[in-house]
Amino acid sequence: MKEKIETIVKKYETDHIVKKYKDVDISLYLERKESPLQIVVVADANEYRTILYVGKVTFGTCACTGFYIYGRCKHIYAVAVKLQNSQINKRTEANHSPRPTHKDSM
């Protein structure tokens, strides 16, 4: 899954988008694991609805004019970067979770 997320980040990455994506305010972010092989993210980035599908089918869509004209935009990139960071954080938390002691199991 990590490779698929990296693919979608690279797909929407341009010099202009990398400069501008930090201006995007993500007010709604819903991440749903449809299956072990499919993640769907729905986000409101600025005032635009942005959707990412990552898995067997990997693509993003956005309601902004930039996506309509160019097929890519800073909103999708910002959501993809947030997804990438959330997956890294989940793996880090899983690796550093405390092991139950004998006292905890009683």
C-alpha positions as CSV (number, residue, x, y, z in Angstrom):
1,M,0.0,0.0,0.0
2,K,2.9,2.3,0.7
3,E,4.1,2.1,-2.9
4,K,0.5,2.9,-4.2
5,I,0.4,6.0,-1.9
6,E,3.8,7.2,-3.1
7,T,2.7,6.6,-6.7
8,I,-0.3,8.9,-6.3
9,V,1.8,11.6,-4.6
10,K,4.3,11.5,-7.5
11,K,1.5,11.5,-10.1
12,Y,0.1,14.8,-8.9
13,E,3.5,16.5,-8.0
14,T,4.7,19.4,-10.1
15,D,6.9,22.4,-9.1
16,H,3.9,24.7,-9.0
17,I,1.8,22.3,-6.9
18,V,4.7,21.7,-4.4
19,K,4.9,25.5,-3.9
20,K,1.2,26.0,-3.5
21,Y,-0.1,22.9,-1.6
22,K,0.8,24.3,1.8
23,D,-1.9,27.0,1.4
24,V,-4.6,24.3,1.3
25,D,-6.8,24.0,4.4
26,I,-8.2,20.6,4.9
27,S,-11.3,21.1,6.9
28,L,-12.8,17.5,6.5
29,Y,-10.7,14.4,6.2
30,L,-12.3,10.9,6.2
31,E,-10.1,7.9,5.6
32,R,-11.7,4.6,5.1
33,K,-10.0,1.2,4.6
34,E,-12.5,-0.5,2.2
35,S,-10.3,-3.7,2.3
36,P,-6.7,-4.6,3.0
37,L,-6.0,-3.5,-0.6
38,Q,-8.2,-0.4,-0.9
39,I,-8.2,3.0,0.9
40,V,-10.7,5.7,0.1
41,V,-10.2,9.3,1.3
42,V,-12.8,12.0,1.1
43,A,-11.7,15.5,2.1
44,D,-12.8,19.1,1.8
45,A,-9.6,20.9,0.7
46,N,-10.4,24.7,0.9
47,E,-13.9,24.7,-0.5
48,Y,-13.4,21.8,-2.9
49,R,-14.4,18.1,-2.4
50,T,-11.4,15.9,-3.1
51,I,-11.5,12.1,-3.3
52,L,-8.6,9.7,-3.5
53,Y,-8.9,6.0,-4.3
54,V,-5.7,4.0,-3.5
55,G,-5.4,0.3,-4.1
56,K,-6.1,-1.9,-7.1
57,V,-7.5,1.3,-8.7
58,T,-5.5,4.4,-7.8
59,F,-6.7,7.9,-8.8
60,G,-7.8,11.2,-7.4
61,T,-10.5,13.7,-8.3
62,C,-11.3,17.2,-7.2
63,A,-14.1,19.7,-7.9
64,C,-11.7,22.6,-8.6
65,T,-11.1,24.3,-11.9
66,G,-7.4,23.3,-11.9
67,F,-8.3,19.6,-11.9
68,Y,-10.9,20.1,-14.5
69,I,-8.5,21.8,-16.9
70,Y,-5.1,20.1,-16.1
71,G,-6.2,16.8,-14.5
72,R,-4.1,17.6,-11.3
73,C,-4.3,20.2,-8.5
74,K,-2.8,21.2,-5.2
75,H,-5.9,19.9,-3.3
76,I,-5.3,16.3,-4.4
77,Y,-1.6,16.6,-3.7
78,A,-2.3,18.0,-0.2
79,V,-4.7,15.2,0.6
80,A,-2.3,12.6,-0.8
81,V,0.6,14.0,1.4
82,K,-1.7,13.9,4.4
83,L,-2.6,10.3,3.7
84,Q,1.0,9.4,3.3
85,N,1.9,11.0,6.6
86,S,-1.1,9.3,8.4
87,Q,0.1,5.9,7.1
88,I,3.6,6.6,8.3
89,N,2.3,7.6,11.8
90,K,0.1,4.5,12.0
91,R,3.1,2.2,11.2
92,T,5.2,4.1,13.8
93,E,2.5,3.8,16.5
94,A,2.1,0.1,15.7
95,N,5.9,-0.5,16.1
96,H,6.1,1.4,19.4
97,S,3.0,0.2,21.2
98,P,3.8,-1.0,24.7
99,R,3.7,-4.7,25.3
100,P,1.4,-5.8,28.0
101,T,3.1,-6.9,31.1
102,H,2.1,-9.8,33.3
103,K,0.3,-7.4,35.6
104,D,-1.8,-5.9,32.8
105,S,-3.2,-9.3,31.8
106,M,-4.5,-10.0,35.3
